[in-house]
Each structure stands twice: as structure tokens, then as C-alpha cells.
């Protein structure tokens, strides 16, 4: 039995953009789509209901929210099998539990103010740090519509342990489904403590760190499937900034997040945290078991 794609909704336009993206992904994977609303969501994020409900917020029931999301998904992808559920519990607990039986968990961004959706809502951030399956956070657009791929590439950030990386495997799968190239990116920096006074030796430390980045990329892509074009790029700079910059020309940005058994704190990492807030394209957080 195919595991479903689960999309968490709350009636807001950001969550309905996530529904659009999830419906498209369900078609690519041939998977069912499950629309879930955790009814205590508004305790954390406030009520920001979609305009197409056209009813005062105090009269909108939980079932209205999932029904509206399901209609939107059916309108976008009529052939996708869709189910809905209302879960009367805290959203972060509900969605993390749902991730245990999902192929993919999808949410939108929810900032706490109207400033910009570069800020991630607290629920999505907490769930991203604990989800047991890959989780996609879909950012905003000016017209509240999820975009189909236009750049023709999936970008994956290559971490410190590139061999057998779950994030890289996931990225190859997404590139294959979309029929696009995969670009593996590894950032490198020249630590200040490795400076040298000799002008002829000043470039050596930089070349060493760049070469280490190149070797990590080669390791990550050593089992690249032959039907996916792959490219490697070593870039000097802070990892978060390098990946955010790469996201501007990508359809999807994939990063790994370590999951430590028995550890109950937020398991996200600074890089994943940073790109979730500032990426220009949807971000996938892939659990990396340690």
C-alpha cells in the first residue's frame, strides 16, 4: 500500500499553497493525498482564514477548512485520490505523529505578523525539527499560488557525512520524477586561524578547503543514477547563505537534518533552520539517522 502525502492545513492562504504543491507531488508519485487539520492550531498561529471561505471566522468549522482544501486539491489535480481528517489536538503533536505513516509531510509558512512570509510559523518549525519522514515547507508567492517547476533543477546541500546521505537519495528521486537535473552544493570556508604571512603560501589553505568540498561532492554523487543529470558545485561562503542563494534558481531545495534516537529537543540544525526561513523555493527537510 502506498503511503500518503499528508498536508497540514489551517484555512490560511499559506496552507492552501501547500495543498497545491502537495497535489502536484501526489501526481508525480502516484500517491494518495491526505488533508489534515489539527483543530488547536489557532492557539499558536492565530486565525487567518482563506478568502474563498467567505464567512466570519467564528462561524467556520474545522470541517469547512479541510473541505475547502480538498476542493482546491481536486480542482488542481482531479485524478488524485484525496481523504480528509480533523484531529482535535495540538498541531505539532498531531503532524509529527502523522509523519510516521506518510511518504511526505507538507506544510505552508505562517509568520506571526503581516510583514513577510520569510518568517516561518512556530508549528511548521517545531514539526520540521521532529518529523519522521521528509517534510516540505512551501513558501509564499505574490498571488498565493503554488508554482510548478520553472528552473529545471533540484538543489541538495551536501553535509559533513556525504556517503549514503538520505537527503541526496531523496533529491535524486525528486529530480528523476520531474525530469530535471540535480545540483549538489557544498559550501567551504577558509578559517581565519589558518592565515599565513608568506604571500606565495596564502592560497594553499584555500585550495585545501575547496578540494575537501569537491571530494565531499564526489562522494555524495558516486552512486548517481544514470538517468539523472547531476552537477557539483563547491562554493566559498557560509552554508546557509550559499544554499539560500542557490534556492533562487531552483524548483526544490533539499537539506538533511540529523535525528538522534532518545534526543527530544529540536533536531533541525542551524543550516536547515536558516534555509527554512529564507529560501526562495520550497524546502525539503530529510531526516538523517545517526
Secondary structure, DSSP 8 states (H G I E B T S, - for coil): ---EEEEEE-SSHHHHHHHHHHHHHHHHHT--EEEEEETTTHHHH-----GGG-S-GGG--HHHHHHHHHHHHHHH-TTS-EEEEEE-S-HHHHHHHHGGGEEEEEEE---SSSS-TTS--HHHHHHHTT-SS-EEEE---TTS------S-EEEEE--S--TT-HHHHHHHHHHHHHT-EEEEEEEE---GGG--S-TTTTTHHHHHHHHHHHHHHHHHTTT--TTS-EEEEEEES-HHHHHHHHHTT-SEEEEEEEE-TT--S----HHHHHHHHH-SS-EEEEEEE-
